[in-house]
Amino acid sequence: MRKDNRPYWLKKAYLSFRRWYTDYFLRPECEYFGPYETVMKPWFVHISGPNIRIGRSFTAIGEPQHRVEIGVWGREEGAGRVEIGDCVLMSPGSRISASDEITIGDGTMFANGAYVTDSDWHGIYDRTRRDEGVTPVHIGRNVWLGDHATVLKGVTIGDNSVVAARAVVTRDVPANVVVAGNPARVVKELDADRGFTTRLDYFRDPEGMERFFDEVDRQVLGENSSWRWLWGVVYPKSRRD
């Protein structure tokens, strides 16, 4: 990993700007957006539609070619909803698209490119209208959706379960299992008696965590020179010296 040559004050300024952007552009798009969020590159995160609720300690990681997207396109004005629990992670390229209802449990993790939807959006024979059937998606607590996993309409996934990379989930998944394949099938059962360490544990004290990382930044970046950082921006090769 390349050394971070930014001075401490510059890192603080960037984090302040990032939080301002989140508060100004993303928070108003939600019915509720909990505190202690970490939205990395929030200009590459898109939230749209009514009735979107996001719990505390939400983490989203946007990238230029892999935006994070949360959207509700209801059947009529004001219809449809997305509810995301506490301490949920959405990695680059992950998407949630709701027609009627999608709920995501506390501590659930979306890996790169994971996709959840509760609708086909168009009928097989009438491709100008969506199906009239309501098929909500409910994902439990501490679920892990692997790289480019897809969860389709009408699915319920139980707590602690893992959806393997590129799996396509078309039917309910019980708690405490691993599913893989297209269509996804159970390939392993997890031992719930062993217990799980989750993102809820990691973010148990969000204020304390913010203080901890601020102190780490102060120690790691405190000796960095503004001139040295600027020289590295103008002349990138110098960062190898």
Residue pairs with C-beta under 8 A, 6 or more apart in sequence:
2 239
3 239
4 11
4 220
4 221
4 224
5 224
5 228
5 229
5 232
5 239
6 14
6 221
6 224
6 229
7 221
7 224
7 225
7 226
7 229
8 217
8 218
8 221
8 222
8 224
9 226
10 226
10 229
11 217
11 221
12 217
18 39
18 40
18 41
18 42
21 42
21 43
22 37
22 39
22 42
25 42
25 43
26 33
26 39
26 42
26 45
26 47
27 33
29 47
29 48
29 52
30 47
30 52
30 53
30 54
31 50
31 51
31 52
31 53
32 53
32 54
33 53
33 54
33 58
34 54
34 55
34 56
34 57
34 58
34 86
35 56
35 57
35 206
36 56
36 57
36 203
36 206
36 207
36 210
37 54
37 56
37 57
37 58
37 59
37 60
38 57
38 58
38 59
38 60
39 45
39 58
39 59
39 60
39 62
40 59
40 60
40 61
40 62
41 61
41 62
41 63
42 60
42 62
43 62
44 62
44 63
44 64
44 66
44 67
44 68
45 60
45 62
45 67
45 68
45 69
46 67
46 68
46 69
46 70
46 71
47 69
47 70
47 71
48 70
48 71
48 72
49 71
49 72
49 73
49 74
49 80
49 82
49 98
50 72
50 74
50 77
50 78
50 79
50 80
50 81
51 72
51 74
51 78
51 80
51 81
51 82
52 70
52 72
52 81
52 82
52 84
53 81
53 82
53 83
53 84
54 70
54 84
54 88
55 84
55 85
55 86
55 87
55 88
55 106
56 86
56 87
56 203
56 206
57 86
57 87
57 199
57 203
57 206
58 84
58 86
58 87
58 88
58 90
59 87
59 88
59 89
59 90
60 68
60 89
60 90
61 68
61 90
61 91
61 92
62 68
62 92
63 92
63 93
66 92
66 93
66 112
66 113
67 92
67 93
68 90
68 91
68 92
68 93
68 94
68 95
69 94
69 95
69 96
69 97
70 82
70 84
70 90
70 95
70 96
71 82
71 95
71 96
71 97
71 98
72 80
72 81
72 82
72 98
72 99
73 80
73 97
73 98
73 99
74 80
74 98
74 99
74 100
75 99
75 100
75 130
79 100
80 98
80 99
80 100
80 101
81 98
81 100
81 101
81 102
82 96
82 98
82 101
82 102
82 103
82 104
83 102
83 103
83 104
84 96
84 103
84 104
85 103
85 104
85 105
85 106
85 107
85 108
85 141
86 106
86 107
86 200
86 203
87 106
87 107
87 198
87 199
87 200
87 202
87 203
88 104
88 106
88 107
88 108
88 109
88 110
88 199
89 108
89 109
89 110
89 199
90 96
90 110
91 109
91 110
91 111
91 112
91 113
91 114
92 112
92 113
93 112
93 113
93 114
94 110
94 111
94 112
94 113
94 114
94 115
94 145
95 114
95 115
95 116
95 117
96 102
96 104
96 115
96 116
96 117
97 115
97 116
97 117
97 118
97 119
97 121
98 117
98 118
98 119
98 137
99 117
99 118
99 119
99 121
99 130
100 118
100 119
100 134
100 135
100 136
101 118
101 134
101 136
101 137
102 116
102 117
102 118
102 136
102 137
102 138
102 139
103 136
103 137
103 138
103 139
104 116
104 139
105 139
105 140
105 141
105 142
105 143
105 159
106 141
106 142
106 198
106 199
106 200
107 141
107 142
107 198
107 199
107 200
108 139
108 140
108 141
108 142
108 143
108 144
108 145
109 143
109 144
109 145
109 199
110 116
110 145
111 144
111 145
111 146
111 147
111 148
111 149
111 165
112 147
112 148
113 147
113 148
114 145
114 146
114 147
114 148
114 149
114 150
114 151
114 163
115 148
115 149
115 150
115 151
116 137
116 139
116 145
116 150
116 151
117 137
117 151
117 152
117 153
118 135
118 136
118 137
118 153
118 154
119 130
119 131
119 135
119 153
120 130
120 131
120 152
120 153
121 130
122 128
122 129
122 130
123 129
123 130
123 131
135 153
135 154
136 154
137 151
137 152
137 153
137 154
137 155
137 156
138 155
138 156
138 157
139 145
139 151
139 156
139 157
140 156
140 157
140 158
140 159
140 160
140 161
140 175
141 159
141 160
141 198
142 159
142 160
142 196
142 198
142 199
142 200
143 157
143 158
143 159
143 160
143 161
143 162
143 163
144 161
144 162
144 163
145 151
145 163
146 162
146 163
146 164
146 165
146 166
146 167
147 165
147 166
148 165
148 166
149 163
149 164
149 165
149 166
149 167
149 168
149 169
150 166
150 167
150 168
150 169
151 157
151 163
151 169
152 168
152 169
152 170
155 169
155 170
155 171
155 172
155 173
156 172
156 173
157 163
157 169
157 172
157 173
158 173
158 174
158 175
158 176
158 177
159 175
159 176
160 175
160 176
160 190
160 192
160 196
161 173
161 174
161 175
161 176
161 177
161 178
161 179
161 190
162 177
162 178
162 179
162 190
163 169
163 173
163 178
163 179
163 180
163 184
164 178
164 179
164 180
164 181
164 184
164 187
166 182
167 179
167 180
167 181
167 182
167 184
168 181
168 182
168 183
168 184
169 179
169 183
169 184
170 183
170 184
171 183
171 184
173 179
173 184
173 186
174 186
175 192
176 189
176 190
176 191
176 192
177 186
177 188
177 189
177 190
178 186
178 187
178 188
178 189
178 190
179 185
179 186
179 187
180 187
181 187
202 209
203 209
231 238
232 238
232 239
